[in-house]
């Protein structure tokens, strides 16, 4: 039997046939020698060709039939052979030095997050330009809030097991915040590795854009009760209705915008904040705690 790899790349994916091949290509282009890492793709109840496209030589494909991000990541960890788990998402592309950089940073902390940048088309449409204003500030999240997005997160297997993996009762998103905060409470710190970079696709259509904000509202409401962080957006609905308040709330760096672009972004921000309020209300109605 071959020696165990140093790191297991774990990729949960549901209906990712369009984006997964680019991620797998970027993993095959790593500067880290191929025998030092394995790739575990978790097909999470996909209805498209995800499993077939993932079945490349050297890729382990496992199935998690219940559509749930936490369950998928836990299933991947259960199949991993390495003592380090590198989590990323199927709609990401990793830089060639990603794994080498993460391994170099691994001794610094049991959990290590890398940089996440946003990938948009050229020229970007209005939604993509808004996405660039608000999404992904991984370094600040790590330093100021103590958590990181699992689009780029390395976890020691001992720490993962000690905190019980990802909490499978999180219905939508927010499980990464919960995981990192539980790990910190158990004494497993979170470090930051700026040289380990991942590019995440931005939304470019209105429906998935608003759905993401709805899920943010739902999960932030849930986090308010569970973790004492997050927010209940339904308590503050006015930004969805008035002027540029939603834009300033969602995109603190938007003050540099002027003229028609600022007005376009403000209209989109009101829609986005309204979706967040709706998600928060839905969480309350379902008593999501």
C-alpha positions as a Markdown table, in Angstrom:
| # | Residue | x | y | z |
|---|---|---|---|---|
| 1 | Unk | 0.0 | 0.0 | 0.0 |
| 2 | Unk | 1.3 | 3.5 | -0.9 |
| 3 | Unk | 2.4 | 5.9 | 1.8 |
| 4 | Unk | -0.3 | 8.2 | 3.1 |
| 5 | Unk | -0.3 | 11.7 | 1.5 |
| 6 | Unk | 0.6 | 14.8 | 3.6 |
| 7 | Unk | -2.6 | 16.6 | 2.8 |
| 8 | Unk | -6.1 | 15.7 | 1.6 |
| 9 | Unk | -7.9 | 18.2 | -0.6 |
| 10 | Unk | -11.6 | 17.9 | 0.2 |
| 11 | Unk | -14.1 | 19.3 | -2.3 |
| 12 | Unk | -17.9 | 19.1 | -1.5 |
| 13 | Unk | -19.9 | 19.6 | -4.7 |
| 14 | Unk | -23.6 | 19.6 | -5.7 |
| 15 | Unk | -24.5 | 20.1 | -9.3 |
| 16 | Unk | -21.0 | 21.5 | -10.1 |
| 17 | Unk | -20.5 | 19.9 | -13.5 |
| 18 | Unk | -19.8 | 23.4 | -15.1 |
| 19 | Unk | -17.2 | 24.6 | -12.6 |
| 20 | Unk | -15.6 | 21.4 | -11.2 |
| 21 | Unk | -13.3 | 20.6 | -14.1 |
| 22 | Unk | -11.5 | 24.0 | -13.8 |
| 23 | Unk | -10.8 | 23.3 | -10.1 |
| 24 | Unk | -9.5 | 19.8 | -10.8 |
| 25 | Unk | -7.3 | 21.2 | -13.6 |
| 26 | Unk | -5.8 | 23.8 | -11.1 |
| 27 | Unk | -5.2 | 21.0 | -8.5 |
| 28 | Unk | -3.4 | 18.9 | -11.1 |
| 29 | Unk | -1.2 | 22.0 | -11.8 |
| 30 | Unk | 0.1 | 22.3 | -8.2 |
| 31 | Unk | 3.8 | 22.9 | -7.6 |
| 32 | Unk | 3.5 | 20.4 | -4.7 |
| 33 | Unk | 4.5 | 16.9 | -6.0 |
| 34 | Unk | 1.4 | 14.9 | -6.8 |
| 35 | Unk | 2.3 | 12.0 | -4.5 |
| 36 | Unk | 2.2 | 14.4 | -1.5 |
| 37 | Unk | -1.5 | 15.1 | -1.8 |
| 38 | Unk | -4.8 | 13.4 | -2.6 |
| 39 | Unk | -8.1 | 14.8 | -3.9 |
| 40 | Unk | -11.4 | 13.7 | -2.4 |
| 41 | Unk | -14.5 | 14.9 | -4.2 |
| 42 | Unk | -17.8 | 14.5 | -2.4 |
| 43 | Unk | -20.8 | 14.3 | -4.7 |
| 44 | Unk | -23.5 | 15.8 | -2.6 |
| 45 | Unk | -26.8 | 14.6 | -4.2 |
| 46 | Unk | -25.9 | 16.1 | -7.7 |
| 47 | Unk | -28.5 | 15.7 | -10.5 |
| 48 | Unk | -26.0 | 16.6 | -13.2 |
| 49 | Unk | -22.7 | 15.0 | -14.5 |
| 50 | Unk | -20.7 | 16.0 | -11.4 |
| 51 | Unk | -19.7 | 12.4 | -10.4 |
| 52 | Unk | -18.7 | 11.4 | -13.9 |
| 53 | Unk | -16.6 | 14.5 | -14.5 |
| 54 | Unk | -14.9 | 14.1 | -11.0 |
| 55 | Unk | -13.9 | 10.5 | -11.8 |
| 56 | Unk | -10.5 | 11.2 | -13.0 |
| 57 | Unk | -7.4 | 9.1 | -12.4 |
| 58 | Unk | -6.0 | 9.9 | -8.9 |
| 59 | Unk | -9.3 | 11.5 | -7.7 |
| 60 | Unk | -11.4 | 9.7 | -5.0 |
| 61 | Unk | -15.1 | 10.3 | -5.5 |
| 62 | Unk | -17.4 | 9.6 | -2.6 |
| 63 | Unk | -21.1 | 10.2 | -2.3 |
| 64 | Unk | -23.2 | 12.0 | 0.4 |
| 65 | Unk | -26.8 | 11.5 | -0.6 |
| 66 | Unk | -28.2 | 14.1 | 1.8 |
| 67 | Unk | -27.8 | 17.6 | 0.4 |
| 68 | Unk | -26.0 | 19.4 | 3.2 |
| 69 | Unk | -22.6 | 21.2 | 3.1 |
| 70 | Unk | -21.5 | 20.0 | 6.6 |
| 71 | Unk | -22.4 | 16.4 | 5.9 |
| 72 | Unk | -20.5 | 16.6 | 2.6 |
| 73 | Unk | -17.3 | 17.9 | 4.2 |
| 74 | Unk | -17.6 | 15.4 | 7.1 |
| 75 | Unk | -18.0 | 12.6 | 4.6 |
| 76 | Unk | -14.9 | 13.8 | 2.7 |
| 77 | Unk | -12.9 | 14.0 | 6.0 |
| 78 | Unk | -14.0 | 10.4 | 6.8 |
| 79 | Unk | -12.5 | 9.2 | 3.5 |
| 80 | Unk | -9.3 | 11.2 | 3.7 |
| 81 | Unk | -6.0 | 9.5 | 4.4 |
| 82 | Unk | -3.9 | 12.5 | 5.3 |
| 83 | Unk | -3.5 | 14.2 | 8.7 |
| 84 | Unk | -4.2 | 17.6 | 7.1 |
| 85 | Unk | -7.5 | 18.5 | 5.3 |
| 86 | Unk | -7.4 | 21.3 | 2.7 |
| 87 | Unk | -11.0 | 22.4 | 2.1 |
| 88 | Unk | -12.0 | 24.3 | -1.0 |
| 89 | Unk | -15.2 | 24.6 | -3.2 |
| 90 | Unk | -16.1 | 23.4 | -6.6 |
| 91 | Unk | -16.6 | 26.9 | -7.9 |
| 92 | Unk | -13.0 | 27.9 | -7.0 |
| 93 | Unk | -9.7 | 27.8 | -8.9 |
| 94 | Unk | -6.6 | 27.4 | -6.8 |
| 95 | Unk | -3.2 | 29.0 | -7.6 |
| 96 | Unk | -0.4 | 26.7 | -8.5 |
| 97 | Unk | 1.4 | 27.3 | -5.1 |
| 98 | Unk | -1.7 | 26.9 | -3.0 |
| 99 | Unk | -0.9 | 23.6 | -1.4 |
| 100 | Unk | 2.8 | 24.3 | -1.0 |
| 101 | Unk | 2.0 | 27.6 | 0.7 |
| 102 | Unk | -0.6 | 26.0 | 3.1 |
| 103 | Unk | 1.8 | 23.2 | 4.1 |
| 104 | Unk | 4.5 | 25.9 | 4.8 |
| 105 | Unk | 2.0 | 27.7 | 7.1 |
| 106 | Unk | 0.6 | 24.5 | 8.7 |
| 107 | Unk | 2.9 | 24.5 | 11.7 |
| 108 | Unk | 1.7 | 28.0 | 12.7 |
| 109 | Unk | -1.8 | 26.9 | 13.9 |
| 110 | Unk | -4.2 | 23.9 | 13.8 |
| 111 | Unk | -6.4 | 25.8 | 11.4 |
| 112 | Unk | -5.0 | 28.0 | 8.7 |
| 113 | Unk | -6.9 | 30.1 | 6.2 |
| 114 | Unk | -5.7 | 31.4 | 2.9 |
| 115 | Unk | -6.6 | 34.3 | 0.8 |
| 116 | Unk | -9.8 | 34.3 | -1.3 |
| 117 | Unk | -10.1 | 36.6 | -4.3 |
| 118 | Unk | -13.2 | 37.1 | -6.5 |
| 119 | Unk | -13.1 | 35.9 | -10.1 |
| 120 | Unk | -15.4 | 37.8 | -12.5 |
| 121 | Unk | -15.8 | 38.0 | -16.3 |
| 122 | Unk | -14.3 | 40.8 | -18.4 |
| 123 | Unk | -15.9 | 43.2 | -18.6 |
| 124 | Unk | -17.9 | 42.5 | -15.4 |
| 125 | Unk | -21.6 | 43.2 | -15.4 |
| 126 | Unk | -23.4 | 45.2 | -12.7 |
| 127 | Unk | -23.9 | 42.2 | -10.4 |
| 128 | Unk | -20.2 | 41.2 | -10.7 |
| 129 | Unk | -19.1 | 44.8 | -10.0 |
| 130 | Unk | -21.2 | 44.7 | -6.8 |
| 131 | Unk | -19.8 | 41.3 | -5.9 |
| 132 | Unk | -16.3 | 42.8 | -6.0 |
| 133 | Unk | -17.4 | 45.5 | -3.5 |
| 134 | Unk | -18.7 | 43.1 | -0.8 |
| 135 | Unk | -17.4 | 39.5 | -1.0 |
| 136 | Unk | -14.4 | 37.9 | 0.7 |
| 137 | Unk | -12.2 | 39.7 | 3.2 |
| 138 | Unk | -10.7 | 36.5 | 4.5 |
| 139 | Unk | -7.7 | 38.2 | 6.3 |
| 140 | Unk | -10.0 | 40.6 | 8.2 |
| 141 | Unk | -12.4 | 37.8 | 9.2 |
| 142 | Unk | -9.5 | 35.8 | 10.6 |
| 143 | Unk | -7.8 | 38.6 | 12.5 |
| 144 | Unk | -10.9 | 40.4 | 13.8 |
| 145 | Unk | -13.7 | 37.8 | 14.0 |
| 146 | Unk | -11.8 | 34.5 | 14.4 |
| 147 | Unk | -13.3 | 32.5 | 11.5 |
| 148 | Unk | -12.7 | 31.8 | 7.8 |
| 149 | Unk | -14.6 | 30.7 | 4.8 |
| 150 | Unk | -14.1 | 27.0 | 3.9 |
| 151 | Unk | -13.3 | 28.0 | 0.3 |
| 152 | Unk | -9.7 | 28.1 | 1.6 |
| 153 | Unk | -9.1 | 26.4 | 4.9 |
| 154 | Unk | -6.5 | 23.9 | 6.1 |
| 155 | Unk | -7.5 | 21.9 | 9.2 |
| 156 | Unk | -5.4 | 19.5 | 11.3 |
| 157 | Unk | -7.2 | 16.1 | 11.5 |
| 158 | Unk | -6.7 | 16.1 | 15.3 |
| 159 | Unk | -8.4 | 19.4 | 15.7 |
| 160 | Unk | -11.2 | 18.4 | 13.3 |
| 161 | Unk | -11.9 | 15.3 | 15.3 |
| 162 | Unk | -11.7 | 17.0 | 18.6 |
| 163 | Unk | -14.5 | 19.4 | 17.7 |
| 164 | Unk | -16.6 | 16.8 | 16.0 |
| 165 | Unk | -16.2 | 18.2 | 12.5 |
| 166 | Unk | -18.8 | 20.4 | 10.9 |
| 167 | Unk | -22.2 | 20.7 | 12.6 |
| 168 | Unk | -24.7 | 19.0 | 10.3 |
| 169 | Unk | -27.7 | 20.9 | 11.8 |
| 170 | Unk | -26.8 | 24.1 | 9.9 |
| 171 | Unk | -29.3 | 24.0 | 7.1 |
| 172 | Unk | -27.7 | 26.4 | 4.6 |
| 173 | Unk | -24.5 | 28.3 | 5.2 |
| 174 | Unk | -22.7 | 29.5 | 8.3 |
| 175 | Unk | -21.2 | 26.2 | 9.3 |
| 176 | Unk | -17.7 | 27.5 | 8.6 |
| 177 | Unk | -18.2 | 30.3 | 11.1 |
| 178 | Unk | -19.5 | 27.8 | 13.6 |
| 179 | Unk | -16.7 | 25.3 | 13.1 |
| 180 | Unk | -13.9 | 27.9 | 13.5 |
| 181 | Unk | -15.5 | 29.4 | 16.6 |
| 182 | Unk | -16.0 | 26.0 | 18.2 |
| 183 | Unk | -12.4 | 25.1 | 17.4 |
| 184 | Unk | -11.1 | 28.3 | 19.0 |
| 185 | Unk | -13.2 | 27.7 | 22.1 |
| 186 | Unk | -11.6 | 24.2 | 22.3 |
| 187 | Unk | -8.1 | 25.7 | 22.1 |
| 188 | Unk | -7.4 | 25.2 | 18.4 |
| 189 | Unk | -6.3 | 28.6 | 17.0 |
| 190 | Unk | -6.8 | 30.0 | 13.5 |
| 191 | Unk | -3.9 | 31.4 | 11.5 |
| 192 | Unk | -3.7 | 33.2 | 8.2 |
| 193 | Unk | -1.6 | 32.3 | 5.2 |
| 194 | Unk | -1.7 | 35.1 | 2.6 |
| 195 | Unk | 0.5 | 33.2 | 0.1 |
| 196 | Unk | -2.1 | 30.4 | -0.3 |
| 197 | Unk | -4.6 | 31.9 | -2.7 |
| 198 | Unk | -7.9 | 30.7 | -4.2 |
| 199 | Unk | -10.1 | 32.5 | -6.7 |
| 200 | Unk | -13.8 | 32.1 | -6.2 |
| 201 | Unk | -16.3 | 32.7 | -9.0 |
| 202 | Unk | -18.6 | 35.7 | -8.4 |
| 203 | Unk | -22.3 | 35.6 | -9.2 |
| 204 | Unk | -23.3 | 37.3 | -12.5 |
| 205 | Unk | -27.1 | 36.6 | -12.6 |
| 206 | Unk | -29.7 | 38.2 | -10.4 |
| 207 | Unk | -31.5 | 35.1 | -9.1 |
| 208 | Unk | -28.4 | 33.3 | -7.6 |
| 209 | Unk | -27.2 | 36.7 | -6.4 |
| 210 | Unk | -30.4 | 37.3 | -4.4 |
| 211 | Unk | -30.5 | 33.7 | -3.2 |
| 212 | Unk | -27.1 | 34.1 | -1.7 |
| 213 | Unk | -28.2 | 37.1 | 0.3 |
| 214 | Unk | -31.4 | 35.3 | 1.4 |
| 215 | Unk | -29.2 | 32.4 | 2.7 |
| 216 | Unk | -26.9 | 35.0 | 4.4 |
| 217 | Unk | -29.9 | 36.5 | 6.1 |
| 218 | Unk | -31.2 | 33.1 | 7.2 |
| 219 | Unk | -27.8 | 31.9 | 8.5 |
| 220 | Unk | -26.9 | 35.1 | 10.2 |
| 221 | Unk | -30.2 | 35.0 | 12.1 |
| 222 | Unk | -29.4 | 31.4 | 13.1 |
| 223 | Unk | -25.9 | 32.4 | 14.2 |
| 224 | Unk | -27.3 | 35.2 | 16.4 |
| 225 | Unk | -29.1 | 32.6 | 18.5 |
| 226 | Unk | -26.4 | 29.9 | 18.4 |
| 227 | Unk | -23.2 | 31.8 | 18.6 |
| 228 | Unk | -24.0 | 35.3 | 19.7 |
| 229 | Unk | -22.7 | 36.7 | 16.4 |
| 230 | Unk | -24.4 | 37.5 | 13.2 |
| 231 | Unk | -27.5 | 39.7 | 13.0 |
| 232 | Unk | -31.3 | 39.5 | 12.7 |
| 233 | Unk | -31.8 | 41.7 | 9.6 |
| 234 | Unk | -35.6 | 41.8 | 10.1 |
| 235 | Unk | -34.9 | 44.0 | 13.1 |
| 236 | Unk | -33.4 | 46.6 | 10.8 |
| 237 | Unk | -35.4 | 46.6 | 7.5 |
| 238 | Unk | -35.0 | 50.3 | 6.6 |
| 239 | Unk | -31.7 | 49.9 | 4.5 |
| 240 | Unk | -33.8 | 47.9 | 2.0 |
| 241 | Unk | -36.0 | 50.9 | 1.5 |
| 242 | Unk | -34.1 | 54.2 | 2.0 |
| 243 | Unk | -31.4 | 55.8 | -0.2 |
| 244 | Unk | -27.9 | 54.5 | 0.0 |
| 245 | Unk | -28.1 | 53.0 | 3.5 |
| 246 | Unk | -28.1 | 49.4 | 2.2 |
| 247 | Unk | -25.0 | 50.2 | 0.0 |
| 248 | Unk | -23.1 | 51.7 | 2.9 |
| 249 | Unk | -24.1 | 48.8 | 5.2 |
| 250 | Unk | -23.1 | 46.0 | 2.8 |
| 251 | Unk | -20.2 | 47.7 | 1.1 |
| 252 | Unk | -18.2 | 50.0 | 3.4 |
| 253 | Unk | -15.8 | 50.9 | 0.6 |
| 254 | Unk | -18.5 | 52.1 | -1.7 |
| 255 | Unk | -18.1 | 55.8 | -0.7 |
| 256 | Unk | -15.6 | 56.1 | -3.5 |
| 257 | Unk | -18.3 | 55.5 | -6.1 |
| 258 | Unk | -20.0 | 58.4 | -7.8 |
| 259 | Unk | -22.7 | 59.3 | -10.2 |
| 260 | Unk | -24.7 | 56.7 | -12.1 |
| 261 | Unk | -22.5 | 53.8 | -10.9 |
| 262 | Unk | -23.2 | 54.7 | -7.3 |
| 263 | Unk | -27.0 | 54.8 | -8.0 |
| 264 | Unk | -26.9 | 51.5 | -9.8 |
| 265 | Unk | -25.0 | 49.9 | -6.9 |
| 266 | Unk | -27.4 | 51.4 | -4.4 |
| 267 | Unk | -30.5 | 50.0 | -6.2 |
| 268 | Unk | -28.8 | 46.5 | -6.3 |
| 269 | Unk | -27.9 | 46.9 | -2.6 |
| 270 | Unk | -31.5 | 47.6 | -1.6 |
| 271 | Unk | -32.6 | 44.4 | -3.4 |
| 272 | Unk | -29.8 | 42.4 | -1.8 |
| 273 | Unk | -30.6 | 43.7 | 1.7 |
| 274 | Unk | -34.3 | 43.0 | 1.1 |
| 275 | Unk | -33.4 | 39.4 | 0.3 |
| 276 | Unk | -31.3 | 39.3 | 3.5 |
| 277 | Unk | -34.3 | 40.6 | 5.5 |
| 278 | Unk | -36.5 | 37.9 | 3.9 |
| 279 | Unk | -34.1 | 35.2 | 4.8 |
| 280 | Unk | -34.0 | 36.4 | 8.4 |
| 281 | Unk | -37.8 | 36.4 | 8.6 |
| 282 | Unk | -37.9 | 32.9 | 7.2 |
| 283 | Unk | -35.4 | 31.7 | 9.8 |
| 284 | Unk | -37.6 | 33.2 | 12.5 |
| 285 | Unk | -40.7 | 31.6 | 11.1 |
| 286 | Unk | -39.0 | 28.2 | 11.0 |
| 287 | Unk | -37.6 | 28.8 | 14.5 |
| 288 | Unk | -34.1 | 28.1 | 13.1 |
| 289 | Unk | -31.8 | 28.1 | 16.2 |
